[in-house]
């Protein structure tokens, strides 16, 4: 099976799977590509949800992903997969069909793993056509074993070092970290209201240029393909620009390794500010 999950979950009709009554299982399985750490659960109708992490392969192919053994092929790429934990939207994902295994899959980040481990009920909505519901009872132990097996404990909480070259190209200098235990600012309220976990905040340019390192529930690069994500991104940029006094700042997604250098610009035509974005992937640098 392909390890690097591309981008599609396919469903044709609205389908609700009964809530699972079985416990979560943990195992290490051998696939054609490699060994995988896997936490899984089966529904009473035979449908199975599994969370898998490839091991003993290159870092770029080691992302965790979810797999459901239901195969649908009518929808065209791209479309969204939404994860709800206890009724709250946790993340909007991109998915892929797995032809050989006869199912669907989507990459997730450790932020989603954390929420699954802490929740009671998981609902997966695929392109507004399919809905899967699973109990999360016992998931905490399985997810912990999964992360330990793949050596991913607390990876989402580690800040990213942005290279001096990248910063100098944008005239950003003299950065230092804030003590988050004592940090209070309107931008913190915006991020927390949007379910963004703050990993680190750096102040640069004589404390006038902040860099926010966060774990986000959505892929900002993917926002043009999904209306829910687009709405989230709009609220994020509008809220952060206002809270930061319409001064420039940067936001780094620590899990997807995308950094966005944001310059607020005022539109006389629309009588409002918009975010002029300079985005860069750091995935190949870290």
N, C-alpha and C positions, 0 to 999 in steps of 0.2 A: 504494500500500500504506500502511497506517497506520504512522506513525513511532513514536508512543508505544506501546511494547509493553505490552499488557495482561497477562493472567496465565494462559496455559494451554498445555501441551504435551499432545497427545492420542495415545495408542497403544493398540492393541487386543490384540496378541499379542506374545510375546517374540520379538525380532528381533535377530540379531547380524549386523552388517555387517562384511565382511572388512576387515582392516587395510589402510589406504591405501598404495599404492606410488608415488603421484604426488607431485610437489613442490607446495608452497604457492604460490599465485599472489596478486599484488596488482594491484588495478585501481581506477579511479574510475568508477562507473556512474551513469547518470541514471535515477532512478525518478520516478513521478508527483509525489511530494512534493518531491523535492529531489535534489541530488547526494549520493552516498554513497561513502565510502572503504571498500574491501572486501578482505579477505584470505580466500581460499577454497581448497578442496581437494576433489577428486572421488575416490570409491572405484571399484574395478574393476567394480562392479555398477551404476555410474551415480549412486549417491547422493552428494550434495554437502553439505558443511558450509561455511558462510561466516560470517565475523564482520564486521559492518557498523557504520559510524558515520555518521549523517547530518551533513552540513556545511552551512554558510550558512543555518542556521535558528536559532530561539530556543534558548537554553541548556537549557530544561526538556525539550526534545524531542531533545536531542543525545546521549542515552545509547547506548553500544555495545550491540549485541545479537547473539546467534547465531541462525542460520537453518539448518534442515535441510529438504531438499526431499522430505520424506516427510509425508503428510497422514493423520491419524487423527482420527476425530470421535466415537468412542463414549464416551470418558470425560468425566465432568462436572467442571467447574471448582469448586474449585481442586484441583490436585494438583502434585506436586513433580517437579523435574528436578535430578538430582544430577550434578555434574561430578567425575570422578576423574582426577587426573594422576599417572601412574606408580603406580597402585594406591591413592593416598591421596585421601580426600574433600577437595575444595577448596571446594565451595560447594553450597548447595541453592537452586535458583532457582524462580521462578514463570514460567510460559510462556503462549503464546497460539497459537491456530490462525490461519494466514494463508490465508483462503479464496481470494483472488484468485491468489496465487502457488502455492497447493497445497502448503503446508508448515507447519512449526511454528517458533516463535521464542521467545526469552526474553531479557530484559535481563540484561546482566552488568556488572560493575564493573571498574575498571582493575586491581584485585587479581587477578581471574581472568585478565585479559590477561597480567599479569606471570607467573603460574604456567604458563599455556599456553606462553609464550615460553621458559620455562626447562625445560620437561618434554620427555619422549620419547614418551609415549603418552597419549592422551586417550580417556576412556570416558564416554559420556553415558548415564545410566540414567533412563528416564522412567517414573515411577509404577510401578516394578517390573515393567513390561510390555515395555519396549523398551530395547535396549542397542545403542549405536553406538560403534564403536572406530575411532579415527583415529591415524595416525602424526603426531607433532609435529616430525618432522625438517624443518628449514628454516622452522619457524614463527617463530623469533626475528626473522629479518629481515623477514618479512611483517608481524608485529605491530608492530615498530618503525616500519615505513613507514606502517602504519595509524594509529598514534598521532600520528606527525609530520604526516600528512595532515590529521588532524582537530584538531591543536593540543592534544593531550591528554597530552603528555609530563609524567610525574611528577605528574599531577593528584591521584593517590591519596595522595601524600606531603605534601600541603599541609594544615596545621592549619586549623581553622575558628575564626573569631572569634564567640563567643557574645555577643549584645548585652547591654549593661549592664542594660537593662530586664528581660530574662529572668532574669538573675542576681539582681538586687535583689528581684524578686518572690519569690524562694526564699531570700532572706537569705544570699546568697553574695557575698563581697566580697574585695578586695585579693588578686587572683590573680596568680601569676607562674609562668613556665615553669621546668621542671627541665632540667638538663644530662643528657640521656639517656645520654651516653657514660660517665658515672660513677654512674648511678642503679642501685641494687640494692634490691629489695624483694620480699617474697613475692607481691605482686600481679603483678609482672613475670613471675614464674615461671608463675602461673596463665594469664595471657594468652598467653604463648609456648607453653604446653602445648596450648592450644586453637587454635593457628595464627592468632592475632590479631596483626597487625602494628601495633606501637606507633608512632604518628606524633608525639604530644606528650603530656606530662603536666603539668598545672597544679596548683599547690597554692594553696588559698584559705583564708579564715577563719583567719588566723594559722597556716597550714600544717597545719590539721586536716581540710580538706575537699579531697580530690583529684578532679580531672576527668581521666579517661583518654580521649584521642582515639586511636581505633584503626580499622584496616581489618579487617572481620570476614568470615569465609567464609560466613556465613548472614545472612538478613534476620530480625532479632529480632522485627519486627512480624508476620512470617508464621508464627511458631513454632506457633501453635495449629492450623495446617492440615497440619503434617507431623511425623510421629513422630521422625524423625532430628533435625530442627531443634529440636523440643521437648526432646529429651535433651541436645542441645548447650547450649541456653539454661539448662536446669536446672543443668548442671555449671558454666556461667559464673557465674551468680548465687551459687550455693552457695560456689564456690571464691573468688570475689572478696570476698564478705562475710566469710568466715573469714580470708582473707589480710589484709584491712583492719581486723581486730579488731572487726568488727561495728559500725564507725562508718559514717555516711552517706558517699556518694560519688556521682559522676556518670560515666557512660560515653557517649561520643559516637561514633557510626558516621560517619566522615568521608566515606564514599562515598555512603551513602544519606541523610545529613544528618538522622539521628534521634538525639536526645539522651535519655538515661534518667537521671533523678534517683532514686537508690536509697536508701531508708531501711530498714535491717534491722529487723524486728520479731519478737519471740519469741512463739511460740504455746504457751501452757500445755497446750492440748489435745494437740498433736502433739509437744511437747517438742523443738522445733527452731525455727530462725530461718527466716523467709521474706522475700522482697524485696518491699517496698511500692514500686511504681513510679509515677513521674510522668513520662510520656513526652511529647515535643514534637518536631514536625518543624520543622527550620530551613530547609527547602528554599526557602521563599519569602522568606527573610530574607538569603540569601547569593547 
